Structures are given as structure tokens and as C-alpha cells.
Amino acid sequence: MSQINSYLTFNGNCREAMTFYQECLGGELMLQPVEGSPMANQMPKGMKNCILHSTLKTSDFVLMGSDITPESGLIKGNSHSLIIECNSESQIHELFEKLSEDGVRRNPIEKTFWGAFFGTFTDKFGHNWMLNFTEKH
């Protein structure tokens, strides 16, 4: 196994969220709407503008997402967080400010007992994030 990626589910705002994440994190964004896909005829007409699959790729990670939910619907909880291991103290502060905009800042960036800078928040799309930066000695 070379890496584990995160796959996020949205409720009709996948395009907006993934575009926001690209603006904050950089990378190449691919969006596949339902319309024009092989599944278009199997989906309700009201979902034609929804995102069937999206991928945000950088040199460091892959983040995927979709507006397609299971029959039970979208249930967001606190059992999933995205964590970014940052490369510098300035990067952790910059990403915290950008990604948490209009979200709920749970724990501001602070120096921890384990010797790292760490902070947590829930973004404006309801996804939980953890940011960490460990100084090299």
C-alpha cells in the first residue's frame, strides 16, 4: 500500500467545496458531473449538475469527493477528520486561516505537549480537519 486517500461526500455542493479546497491547497482538480457520464441515464434529472466524482491531486496527496450519497442519505458525524502534516509553521497558520474561513475553529494553532504546532476546525462544508507541524531538531 503506497498511501491512503480521503473520499468526501457532499450534499449537492461538491463542486463548490472541491474548488474551495483547490484554492486553499493548490493542485489539479478534475470534476466529473453526472451529466455526460455513463451513469447519467440512471440518475434523476435533478442530479445532472451534481458531481459524480472529483479528484484534487497535488504532489503530496489526493482528495476525492462526490455528491452521490447512499440511499440512507448523507449523515455527517465526528468520526472522520482530514489531517495535513504541514511543512512549516507559516504553512500551518496559512492553511488554518484559509481552510477554516466561515467554519468553526475548534482549537486554534498552538504549541502542544508533544512538541508540534496543532489546530483543529470544521470547515464551512461540515468536514473536520486537523493541521499539524512538527519542528525538526
ZADO-1210 file (C-alpha; in nm, 4 decimals, padded with zeros to 6 digits):
<atoms>
<atom x="00.0000" y="00.0000" z="00.0000" code="MET" pos="1"/>
<atom x="00.1513" y="00.3309" z="-00.1017" code="SER" pos="2"/>
<atom x="-00.0960" y="00.5769" z="00.0516" code="GLN" pos="3"/>
<atom x="-00.4455" y="00.6165" z="00.1924" code="ILE" pos="4"/>
<atom x="-00.6666" y="00.8859" z="00.0393" code="ASN" pos="5"/>
<atom x="-00.9777" y="01.0562" z="00.1738" code="SER" pos="6"/>
<atom x="-01.3104" y="01.0488" z="-00.0099" code="TYR" pos="7"/>
<atom x="-01.5634" y="01.3130" z="00.0958" code="LEU" pos="8"/>
<atom x="-01.9368" y="01.3035" z="00.0344" code="THR" pos="9"/>
<atom x="-02.1322" y="01.6246" z="-00.0176" code="PHE" pos="10"/>
<atom x="-02.4978" y="01.7167" z="-00.0431" code="ASN" pos="11"/>
<atom x="-02.5016" y="01.8914" z="-00.3808" code="GLY" pos="12"/>
<atom x="-02.2109" y="02.1285" z="-00.3146" code="ASN" pos="13"/>
<atom x="-01.9157" y="01.9093" z="-00.4136" code="CYS" pos="14"/>
<atom x="-01.8113" y="02.1440" z="-00.6968" code="ARG" pos="15"/>
<atom x="-01.8065" y="02.4432" z="-00.4600" code="GLU" pos="16"/>
<atom x="-01.6199" y="02.2549" z="-00.1866" code="ALA" pos="17"/>
<atom x="-01.3568" y="02.0959" z="-00.4085" code="MET" pos="18"/>
<atom x="-01.2956" y="02.4291" z="-00.5840" code="THR" pos="19"/>
<atom x="-01.2511" y="02.5914" z="-00.2408" code="PHE" pos="20"/>
<atom x="-01.0053" y="02.3188" z="-00.1351" code="TYR" pos="21"/>
<atom x="-00.8105" y="02.3695" z="-00.4585" code="GLN" pos="22"/>
<atom x="-00.7929" y="02.7448" z="-00.3933" code="GLU" pos="23"/>
<atom x="-00.6586" y="02.6766" z="-00.0430" code="CYS" pos="24"/>
<atom x="-00.4302" y="02.3810" z="-00.1129" code="LEU" pos="25"/>
<atom x="-00.3389" y="02.4103" z="-00.4805" code="GLY" pos="26"/>
<atom x="-00.3231" y="02.1128" z="-00.7118" code="GLY" pos="27"/>
<atom x="-00.5073" y="01.9882" z="-01.0165" code="GLU" pos="28"/>
<atom x="-00.8846" y="01.9480" z="-00.9874" code="LEU" pos="29"/>
<atom x="-01.0903" y="01.7100" z="-01.2002" code="MET" pos="30"/>
<atom x="-01.4711" y="01.7278" z="-01.1776" code="LEU" pos="31"/>
<atom x="-01.6973" y="01.4688" z="-01.3457" code="GLN" pos="32"/>
<atom x="-02.0597" y="01.5858" z="-01.3413" code="PRO" pos="33"/>
<atom x="-02.3429" y="01.3331" z="-01.3652" code="VAL" pos="34"/>
<atom x="-02.4460" y="01.4913" z="-01.6972" code="GLU" pos="35"/>
<atom x="-02.2325" y="01.3435" z="-01.9725" code="GLY" pos="36"/>
<atom x="-02.1242" y="01.0441" z="-01.7646" code="SER" pos="37"/>
<atom x="-02.2093" y="00.6782" z="-01.8312" code="PRO" pos="38"/>
<atom x="-02.4425" y="00.6942" z="-01.5269" code="MET" pos="39"/>
<atom x="-02.6432" y="00.9973" z="-01.6488" code="ALA" pos="40"/>
<atom x="-02.9403" y="00.7865" z="-01.7650" code="ASN" pos="41"/>
<atom x="-02.9572" y="00.6048" z="-01.4297" code="GLN" pos="42"/>
<atom x="-02.9752" y="00.9217" z="-01.2204" code="MET" pos="43"/>
<atom x="-03.2701" y="01.1557" z="-01.1543" code="PRO" pos="44"/>
<atom x="-03.2748" y="01.4562" z="-01.3917" code="LYS" pos="45"/>
<atom x="-03.2388" y="01.6914" z="-01.0944" code="GLY" pos="46"/>
<atom x="-02.8909" y="01.5498" z="-01.0335" code="MET" pos="47"/>
<atom x="-02.7462" y="01.6287" z="-01.3779" code="LYS" pos="48"/>
<atom x="-02.5319" y="01.9128" z="-01.2382" code="ASN" pos="49"/>
<atom x="-02.4214" y="01.7125" z="-00.9330" code="CYS" pos="50"/>
<atom x="-02.0668" y="01.5791" z="-00.9229" code="ILE" pos="51"/>
<atom x="-02.0363" y="01.2053" z="-00.9800" code="LEU" pos="52"/>
<atom x="-01.6661" y="01.2039" z="-00.8925" code="HIS" pos="53"/>
<atom x="-01.3940" y="01.4605" z="-00.8262" code="SER" pos="54"/>
<atom x="-01.0228" y="01.4362" z="-00.7626" code="THR" pos="55"/>
<atom x="-00.7865" y="01.7020" z="-00.6302" code="LEU" pos="56"/>
<atom x="-00.4242" y="01.5943" z="-00.6823" code="LYS" pos="57"/>
<atom x="-00.1112" y="01.7592" z="-00.5507" code="THR" pos="58"/>
<atom x="00.2411" y="01.6228" z="-00.5231" code="SER" pos="59"/>
<atom x="00.1631" y="01.5370" z="-00.1584" code="ASP" pos="60"/>
<atom x="-00.1926" y="01.3996" z="-00.1513" code="PHE" pos="61"/>
<atom x="-00.5113" y="01.3046" z="-00.3333" code="VAL" pos="62"/>
<atom x="-00.8516" y="01.4230" z="-00.2081" code="LEU" pos="63"/>
<atom x="-01.1636" y="01.2815" z="-00.3726" code="MET" pos="64"/>
<atom x="-01.5317" y="01.3629" z="-00.3419" code="GLY" pos="65"/>
<atom x="-01.8829" y="01.3204" z="-00.4788" code="SER" pos="66"/>
<atom x="-02.2404" y="01.4397" z="-00.4427" code="ASP" pos="67"/>
<atom x="-02.3666" y="01.0805" z="-00.4731" code="ILE" pos="68"/>
<atom x="-02.4929" y="00.9555" z="-00.1378" code="THR" pos="69"/>
<atom x="-02.6213" y="00.6154" z="-00.0266" code="PRO" pos="70"/>
<atom x="-02.9984" y="00.5583" z="-00.0100" code="GLU" pos="71"/>
<atom x="-02.9857" y="00.6400" z="00.3612" code="SER" pos="72"/>
<atom x="-02.8731" y="00.9939" z="00.2698" code="GLY" pos="73"/>
<atom x="-02.5781" y="01.1962" z="00.3868" code="LEU" pos="74"/>
<atom x="-02.5070" y="01.1643" z="00.7571" code="ILE" pos="75"/>
<atom x="-02.2169" y="01.3763" z="00.8799" code="LYS" pos="76"/>
<atom x="-02.0542" y="01.2959" z="01.2080" code="GLY" pos="77"/>
<atom x="-01.7389" y="01.3485" z="01.4033" code="ASN" pos="78"/>
<atom x="-01.5793" y="01.0135" z="01.3257" code="SER" pos="79"/>
<atom x="-01.3764" y="01.1365" z="01.0280" code="HIS" pos="80"/>
<atom x="-01.1116" y="01.4080" z="01.0049" code="SER" pos="81"/>
<atom x="-00.8672" y="01.5097" z="00.7360" code="LEU" pos="82"/>
<atom x="-00.5185" y="01.5708" z="00.8715" code="ILE" pos="83"/>
<atom x="-00.2474" y="01.7689" z="00.6976" code="ILE" pos="84"/>
<atom x="00.1117" y="01.7334" z="00.8114" code="GLU" pos="85"/>
<atom x="00.2435" y="02.0798" z="00.7294" code="CYS" pos="86"/>
<atom x="00.5980" y="02.1666" z="00.6189" code="ASN" pos="87"/>
<atom x="00.6452" y="02.4849" z="00.8216" code="SER" pos="88"/>
<atom x="00.4995" y="02.6995" z="01.0978" code="GLU" pos="89"/>
<atom x="00.3975" y="02.9611" z="00.8419" code="SER" pos="90"/>
<atom x="00.2214" y="02.6976" z="00.6300" code="GLN" pos="91"/>
<atom x="00.0149" y="02.5638" z="00.9208" code="ILE" pos="92"/>
<atom x="-00.1052" y="02.9160" z="01.0052" code="HIS" pos="93"/>
<atom x="-00.1801" y="02.9975" z="00.6403" code="GLU" pos="94"/>
<atom x="-00.3763" y="02.6764" z="00.5790" code="LEU" pos="95"/>
<atom x="-00.5641" y="02.7126" z="00.9082" code="PHE" pos="96"/>
<atom x="-00.6775" y="03.0638" z="00.8122" code="GLU" pos="97"/>
<atom x="-00.7798" y="02.9673" z="00.4581" code="LYS" pos="98"/>
<atom x="-00.9495" y="02.6319" z="00.5209" code="LEU" pos="99"/>
<atom x="-01.1349" y="02.7370" z="00.8375" code="SER" pos="100"/>
<atom x="-01.2833" y="03.0502" z="00.6789" code="GLU" pos="101"/>
<atom x="-01.6592" y="03.0569" z="00.7558" code="ASP" pos="102"/>
<atom x="-01.6193" y="02.7322" z="00.9505" code="GLY" pos="103"/>
<atom x="-01.5957" y="02.6530" z="01.3221" code="VAL" pos="104"/>
<atom x="-01.2486" y="02.6823" z="01.4725" code="ARG" pos="105"/>
<atom x="-01.2304" y="02.4201" z="01.7454" code="ARG" pos="106"/>
<atom x="-00.8699" y="02.4522" z="01.8624" code="ASN" pos="107"/>
<atom x="-00.6532" y="02.7386" z="01.7351" code="PRO" pos="108"/>
<atom x="-00.2960" y="02.6639" z="01.6308" code="ILE" pos="109"/>
<atom x="-00.0860" y="02.6243" z="01.9428" code="GLU" pos="110"/>
<atom x="00.2339" y="02.4561" z="02.0554" code="LYS" pos="111"/>
<atom x="00.1460" y="02.1189" z="02.2087" code="THR" pos="112"/>
<atom x="00.2933" y="01.8989" z="02.4766" code="PHE" pos="113"/>
<atom x="00.4177" y="01.6616" z="02.2037" code="TRP" pos="114"/>
<atom x="00.6292" y="01.9428" z="02.0570" code="GLY" pos="115"/>
<atom x="00.4226" y="02.0230" z="01.7493" code="ALA" pos="116"/>
<atom x="00.2005" y="02.3074" z="01.6378" code="PHE" pos="117"/>
<atom x="-00.1551" y="02.1734" z="01.6088" code="PHE" pos="118"/>
<atom x="-00.5050" y="02.3028" z="01.5425" code="GLY" pos="119"/>
<atom x="-00.8496" y="02.1702" z="01.4526" code="THR" pos="120"/>
<atom x="-01.1626" y="02.3045" z="01.2863" code="PHE" pos="121"/>
<atom x="-01.4751" y="02.2079" z="01.0962" code="THR" pos="122"/>
<atom x="-01.4854" y="02.3742" z="00.7561" code="ASP" pos="123"/>
<atom x="-01.7866" y="02.5507" z="00.6065" code="LYS" pos="124"/>
<atom x="-01.8872" y="02.2252" z="00.4341" code="PHE" pos="125"/>
<atom x="-01.9039" y="02.0310" z="00.7625" code="GLY" pos="126"/>
<atom x="-01.5778" y="01.8352" z="00.7295" code="HIS" pos="127"/>
<atom x="-01.3362" y="01.8087" z="01.0215" code="ASN" pos="128"/>
<atom x="-00.9682" y="01.8969" z="00.9747" code="TRP" pos="129"/>
<atom x="-00.6546" y="01.8609" z="01.1860" code="MET" pos="130"/>
<atom x="-00.3369" y="02.0501" z="01.0982" code="LEU" pos="131"/>
<atom x="-00.0014" y="01.9512" z="01.2466" code="ASN" pos="132"/>
<atom x="00.3539" y="02.0799" z="01.2118" code="PHE" pos="133"/>
<atom x="00.6430" y="01.9151" z="01.3940" code="THR" pos="134"/>
<atom x="00.9648" y="02.1136" z="01.4041" code="GLU" pos="135"/>
<atom x="01.2775" y="01.9267" z="01.3026" code="LYS" pos="136"/>
<atom x="01.5520" y="01.9472" z="01.5642" code="HIS" pos="137"/>
</atoms>
